[in-house]
Amino acid sequence: MKLRLLYHGHCFDGVASAATFTRFYKERIHPDAEVNYTGLLHRPGNLFDLAMFDSDENAIVDFKYAASEKLTWWFDHHESAFLTPEDEAHFRADKTGRKFLDPTRKSCTEFIADVAHEKFGFNAEPIQSLVHWAHVIDGALYESPAQCVELKEPALQLMQVIEADPDDTFIERIIRELTIQSLEEVATSAEVQRRFEPILKQHLETLEAVRRNAKCSDGVVQFDLIDEGYEGFNKFIPYYLHPETTYSVALTRAPQRTKISVGSNPWAPKPRTHNIAKICERYGGGGHAVVGAISFKPEEVEEARQAVREIVAELSV
């Protein structure tokens, strides 16, 4: 029995969702299943190669829906869960009882754990720490911007490794370890800590790059890191540096895409009034009401910069 498990790649909640689903699946569905993993990234155009669904059962967690008869399990919590109305209709017509969506959930990990417990008798108690931290991290339920920028807790150090380490084989190893070890054991392991050291160094450099480039006015902080050469950043840096802001709009570029990141400050003195997922959807992206992203082709830098100007203008109103 083979299971192909596709998950939101280089995302703490995506990795935690994959580990949680694996544990549930092997405990309650097929104990002897051979599980193989594929990380998925949001990118312009079609997100899925349907040839990915190559196993006896195929699952997607923490990522958009695929209208394929080969998709046997699906869990998601994003407001932008469907690429097309036809995909949503395909999901609504499903009668298998194995595809689930709840955009009100802070994390997909918690959603999987609860559904697996309620409908399939899964005991999620041994992974409560993993569920808790996925809830905190994906729900941005930190005590302060400093907590998630200064990265003192082991779970947050593991988060940085998952987000920043380019080695997909190692990320898969983390998933497999999280199915049999505690979050704390995995996060404090020698290999995770070894990989965290250079990531922390770059994180601190990125912090300074954002400090140099960020401009804040009318409740929006914006910055462009393309010329700086950074492919990503800790999304709470803008609120650490500019606690007065309500929104952040950032532009980065990696080999596979140029990315606009749009976020809202959980500690903002003036509350969010815009639905960020709806804004991002207009440019082919998506996300949640409080955070979202848009992917352009790597060479579409000027198109992305124009979109940034439009989004900043809208959020500044």
Backbone torsions as a table, in degrees:
resi	resn	phi	psi	omega
1	MET	NA	120.9	-179.8
2	LYS	-115.2	138.6	175.3
3	LEU	-120.8	128.1	170.3
4	ARG	-98.7	120.6	-178.3
5	LEU	-114.4	112.1	177.4
6	LEU	-99.4	134.9	-174.0
7	TYR	-140.7	162.8	177.3
8	HIS	-68.3	109.6	-173.4
9	GLY	-74.1	150.4	177.2
10	HIS	53.0	40.8	179.1
11	CYS	-137.9	131.2	-177.5
12	PHE	-59.1	-46.8	-178.7
13	ASP	-65.6	-35.7	177.3
14	GLY	-63.5	-45.8	178.5
15	VAL	-65.3	-45.2	179.2
16	ALA	-64.5	-36.7	176.8
17	SER	-63.4	-42.7	179.0
18	ALA	-62.2	-42.8	179.7
19	ALA	-66.7	-41.8	-179.4
20	THR	-65.8	-44.6	179.0
21	PHE	-64.0	-42.0	179.1
22	THR	-58.9	-46.7	-178.6
23	ARG	-62.2	-45.2	177.7
24	PHE	-60.9	-47.4	-174.6
25	TYR	-62.7	-42.1	-177.6
26	LYS	-77.1	-24.5	178.3
27	GLU	-84.2	-36.1	-169.3
28	ARG	-117.2	-16.1	-175.2
29	ILE	-114.5	-66.0	-179.1
30	HIS	-135.7	93.4	-176.8
31	PRO	-58.6	-29.6	-175.9
32	ASP	-99.5	14.9	-176.4
33	ALA	-64.5	142.7	170.2
34	GLU	-92.8	116.6	-175.2
35	VAL	-103.5	128.3	175.5
36	ASN	-120.5	142.8	-170.3
37	TYR	-115.1	147.1	172.4
38	THR	-138.8	121.7	175.6
39	GLY	-81.9	138.6	179.9
40	LEU	-113.9	141.7	176.5
41	LEU	-123.4	144.7	173.3
42	HIS	-71.0	131.7	179.9
43	ARG	-150.7	162.4	179.4
44	PRO	-65.0	146.7	178.7
45	GLY	86.3	-157.2	-176.6
46	ASN	-69.3	128.6	-177.3
47	LEU	-84.0	-19.8	-171.0
48	PHE	-120.2	136.5	162.0
49	ASP	-99.9	110.1	-173.2
50	LEU	-63.0	-13.2	173.5
51	ALA	-67.2	-13.9	175.9
52	MET	-60.8	-29.9	-177.8
53	PHE	-80.7	80.0	-168.1
54	ASP	-114.2	12.9	-172.5
55	SER	-121.8	178.7	178.8
56	ASP	-62.2	-40.1	171.6
57	GLU	-130.7	148.7	-178.2
58	ASN	-133.4	131.5	-176.3
59	ALA	-128.5	148.4	171.2
60	ILE	-124.0	132.6	174.7
61	VAL	-128.2	139.2	175.0
62	ASP	60.1	36.5	-179.8
63	PHE	-155.3	165.9	-175.2
64	LYS	-59.4	160.2	-178.3
65	TYR	-76.9	146.6	173.6
66	ALA	-120.4	123.7	-177.6
67	ALA	-81.9	72.7	179.8
68	SER	-128.8	138.0	177.2
69	GLU	-68.0	-15.1	179.1
70	LYS	-82.8	-12.0	177.4
71	LEU	-79.8	115.1	-174.4
72	THR	-104.4	-23.4	177.6
73	TRP	-135.0	142.9	176.3
74	TRP	-153.0	130.4	172.9
75	PHE	-131.6	129.6	175.0
76	ASP	-151.2	159.4	179.8
77	HIS	-134.8	14.0	-179.0
78	HIS	-85.8	144.0	174.9
79	GLU	-65.2	-35.4	178.4
80	SER	-95.2	69.5	-172.4
81	ALA	-89.8	-14.4	-173.4
82	PHE	-125.6	137.9	177.2
83	LEU	-73.9	-34.3	-176.3
84	THR	-141.2	160.5	173.1
85	PRO	-59.5	-31.4	179.1
86	GLU	-66.1	-37.0	176.7
87	ASP	-63.4	-42.7	179.5
88	GLU	-64.4	-41.7	178.4
89	ALA	-61.8	-38.6	178.1
90	HIS	-62.2	-43.0	177.8
91	PHE	-64.3	-46.2	-177.4
92	ARG	-62.2	-28.8	-178.3
93	ALA	-84.2	-5.9	-175.4
94	ASP	-69.5	134.9	-177.8
95	LYS	-116.6	10.5	-174.1
96	THR	-76.2	-23.8	-175.2
97	GLY	72.1	21.9	-178.7
98	ARG	-126.8	16.8	178.4
99	LYS	-129.5	127.4	-168.2
100	PHE	-137.4	140.0	177.8
101	LEU	-140.0	133.1	173.1
102	ASP	-149.6	95.2	-178.0
103	PRO	-68.0	-7.3	179.0
104	THR	-83.2	-11.1	-177.1
105	ARG	-77.4	139.5	179.2
106	LYS	-71.7	-34.6	179.3
107	SER	-137.1	149.1	175.8
108	CYS	-72.1	-32.6	178.8
109	THR	-56.5	-50.6	179.7
110	GLU	-62.7	-39.8	179.3
111	PHE	-61.2	-47.4	178.7
112	ILE	-61.0	-46.6	-178.5
113	ALA	-59.3	-43.0	-178.6
114	ASP	-69.0	-45.9	-180.0
115	VAL	-64.9	-42.6	180.0
116	ALA	-62.5	-36.0	177.2
117	HIS	-70.0	-49.7	-173.8
118	GLU	-69.3	-38.7	-172.8
119	LYS	-101.2	-22.0	-174.1
120	PHE	-128.3	4.1	175.4
121	GLY	74.5	21.4	-179.7
122	PHE	-73.3	138.0	176.8
123	ASN	-96.7	106.4	-177.7
124	ALA	-91.2	1.1	-175.4
125	GLU	-57.1	-41.4	-178.7
126	PRO	-65.2	-16.1	-178.8
127	ILE	-114.0	26.7	-177.3
128	GLN	-61.0	-34.2	179.3
129	SER	-66.1	-41.8	177.6
130	LEU	-62.9	-44.2	178.9
131	VAL	-63.0	-42.9	179.9
132	HIS	-60.3	-48.6	-176.0
133	TRP	-71.7	-32.1	173.9
134	ALA	-63.7	-39.2	177.6
135	HIS	-62.5	-45.1	179.7
136	VAL	-66.0	-48.1	-173.2
137	ILE	-70.4	-50.2	-176.4
138	ASP	-76.1	-25.2	177.3
139	GLY	-89.1	-0.7	-178.1
140	ALA	53.5	44.2	-177.0
141	LEU	-99.3	44.0	179.7
142	TYR	-76.4	159.1	177.5
143	GLU	-67.8	-33.0	-176.2
144	SER	-166.0	164.2	173.2
145	PRO	-58.8	-33.7	-178.6
146	ALA	-61.5	-37.3	-178.5
147	GLN	-58.8	-42.1	-175.0
148	CYS	-92.7	-6.4	174.9
149	VAL	-99.4	-34.0	-178.6
150	GLU	-82.8	-18.4	167.0
151	LEU	55.9	51.5	-178.9
152	LYS	-86.3	-30.6	-178.8
153	GLU	-78.2	141.0	178.7
154	PRO	-55.5	-37.9	-179.7
155	ALA	-61.3	-36.7	179.9
156	LEU	-75.1	-29.4	174.3
157	GLN	-67.6	-41.8	175.6
158	LEU	-62.9	-39.8	176.4
159	MET	-55.0	-45.3	-179.2
160	GLN	-64.5	-38.9	178.5
161	VAL	-64.9	-44.8	179.5
162	ILE	-60.7	-41.4	-176.9
163	GLU	-75.8	-33.5	-168.8
164	ALA	-107.5	-23.6	-177.5
165	ASP	-75.2	123.7	-176.1
166	PRO	-78.4	-4.9	-174.6
167	ASP	-81.6	96.9	-178.7
168	ASP	-61.9	-31.1	178.4
169	THR	-64.2	-38.6	178.3
170	PHE	-70.7	-37.7	177.7
171	ILE	-61.8	-40.1	176.3
172	GLU	-63.3	-38.5	177.3
173	ARG	-61.7	-39.0	177.2
174	ILE	-61.0	-44.7	179.0
175	ILE	-57.4	-48.3	-177.5
176	ARG	-63.5	-38.3	178.8
177	GLU	-67.8	-36.6	179.9
178	LEU	-68.3	-16.4	176.9
179	THR	-80.5	-15.1	-176.9
180	ILE	-128.2	-10.8	179.9
181	GLN	-123.6	164.6	176.4
182	SER	-75.0	158.4	176.0
183	LEU	-55.8	-42.5	-177.0
184	GLU	-65.4	-39.5	178.5
185	GLU	-63.1	-42.7	-179.4
186	VAL	-68.3	-45.4	-174.7
187	ALA	-65.9	-31.6	-177.4
188	THR	-97.5	6.3	179.6
189	SER	-64.0	154.7	-176.0
190	ALA	-60.6	-38.8	-176.5
191	GLU	-71.2	-40.7	176.6
192	VAL	-63.0	-43.4	-179.5
193	GLN	-67.2	-35.8	177.4
194	ARG	-63.3	-40.8	-179.9
195	ARG	-75.9	-25.4	-179.6
196	PHE	-69.9	-33.3	-174.5
197	GLU	-55.5	-54.4	178.2
198	PRO	-67.9	-28.6	177.6
199	ILE	-67.1	-39.8	176.8
200	LEU	-62.5	-42.0	178.9
201	LYS	-59.4	-46.1	179.5
202	GLN	-68.9	-35.0	176.9
203	HIS	-57.9	-44.1	179.9
204	LEU	-68.1	-34.4	175.2
205	GLU	-66.7	-40.8	178.7
206	THR	-64.2	-39.1	176.2
207	LEU	-54.6	-44.0	179.6
208	GLU	-71.0	-34.2	177.5
209	ALA	-64.9	-41.8	176.9
210	VAL	-65.4	-40.8	178.5
211	ARG	-57.8	-40.8	-179.1
212	ARG	-69.5	-36.4	-169.0
213	ASN	-99.1	-20.1	-172.5
214	ALA	-70.3	136.7	173.2
215	LYS	-124.0	132.2	-176.4
216	CYS	-123.3	123.9	174.4
217	SER	-158.1	150.9	177.9
218	ASP	51.7	37.4	175.1
219	GLY	79.5	10.4	-179.3
220	VAL	-129.7	127.8	171.3
221	VAL	-103.7	131.2	-179.5
222	GLN	-130.7	148.7	176.2
223	PHE	-158.5	153.4	-176.6
224	ASP	-126.0	115.1	-177.1
225	LEU	-103.8	10.6	-176.5
226	ILE	-62.6	-47.5	-179.9
227	ASP	-69.3	-21.3	177.0
228	GLU	-77.9	-21.8	176.6
229	GLY	88.5	9.8	179.5
230	TYR	-89.2	133.4	-177.1
231	GLU	-86.3	-17.7	-178.9
232	GLY	-162.0	178.9	-179.0
233	PHE	-160.9	158.0	173.0
234	ASN	-68.1	120.5	-169.3
235	LYS	-69.7	-5.0	179.1
236	PHE	-99.3	-5.0	176.3
237	ILE	-54.3	-44.3	-178.7
238	PRO	-57.3	-34.8	-177.3
239	TYR	-84.1	-23.9	173.3
240	TYR	-67.4	-41.7	-178.3
241	LEU	-84.1	-31.9	-176.9
242	HIS	-131.0	74.1	-177.3
243	PRO	-62.9	-14.0	-178.9
244	GLU	-80.1	-12.4	-173.8
245	THR	-80.3	154.5	173.1
246	THR	-98.5	-37.4	-175.6
247	TYR	-127.2	159.2	170.8
248	SER	-132.7	141.9	176.1
249	VAL	-133.9	120.9	-173.9
250	ALA	-132.0	151.3	179.9
251	LEU	-125.2	127.7	177.3
252	THR	-136.6	165.7	177.4
253	ARG	-140.1	135.1	174.2
254	ALA	-123.5	172.2	-178.2
255	PRO	-57.1	-31.0	-174.7
256	GLN	-94.3	-12.7	-177.1
257	ARG	-169.7	157.5	164.1
258	THR	-100.3	130.9	-168.6
259	LYS	-124.9	132.0	169.0
260	ILE	-100.4	125.5	175.0
261	SER	-108.1	125.5	179.9
262	VAL	-120.0	128.1	-178.3
263	GLY	-140.1	171.2	175.5
264	SER	-129.8	146.6	-174.1
265	ASN	-80.9	113.6	-179.8
266	PRO	-62.6	-19.1	-177.7
267	TRP	-110.4	18.9	-173.5
268	ALA	-62.2	137.4	175.2
269	PRO	-67.3	-27.4	176.0
270	LYS	-113.4	120.4	-170.5
271	PRO	-69.0	156.3	175.5
272	ARG	-64.0	138.1	176.1
273	THR	-122.8	-8.7	-178.8
274	HIS	-103.2	148.4	171.8
275	ASN	-91.6	106.8	-173.3
276	ILE	-67.2	-35.8	178.4
277	ALA	-58.2	-42.6	-178.3
278	LYS	-65.3	-38.4	177.5
279	ILE	-64.2	-47.6	-177.8
280	CYS	-65.1	-34.8	-179.7
281	GLU	-60.5	-31.9	-179.2
282	ARG	-65.1	-20.7	179.3
283	TYR	-107.9	14.8	178.6
284	GLY	89.0	5.3	178.7
285	GLY	-102.4	-152.8	179.8
286	GLY	174.1	-162.3	-179.8
287	GLY	144.4	-134.9	179.7
288	HIS	-117.4	173.9	177.7
289	ALA	-61.9	-28.8	-173.8
290	VAL	-100.9	-14.9	-177.9
291	VAL	-157.0	145.4	179.9
292	GLY	-162.1	180.0	-178.4
293	ALA	-154.9	158.8	178.7
294	ILE	-134.0	135.5	179.1
295	SER	-111.3	131.1	172.0
296	PHE	-114.6	166.1	173.0
297	LYS	-64.3	153.7	-176.6
298	PRO	-54.8	-34.2	-177.3
299	GLU	-85.4	-5.5	-175.4
300	GLU	-88.9	50.1	-176.3
301	VAL	-68.1	-45.6	-177.6
302	GLU	-67.1	-36.9	176.2
303	GLU	-62.2	-41.1	179.0
304	ALA	-66.8	-40.0	178.9
305	ARG	-64.3	-36.4	176.1
306	GLN	-64.8	-42.1	177.7
307	ALA	-62.3	-39.6	176.8
308	VAL	-58.7	-45.0	-179.9
309	ARG	-60.5	-41.4	-179.3
310	GLU	-67.3	-41.6	-178.8
311	ILE	-68.0	-43.3	178.4
312	VAL	-60.6	-42.5	178.8
313	ALA	-61.7	-40.1	-179.8
314	GLU	-67.5	-43.5	-178.6
315	LEU	-71.6	-22.3	-178.4
316	SER	-80.5	-11.3	-176.5
317	VAL	-69.5	NA	NA
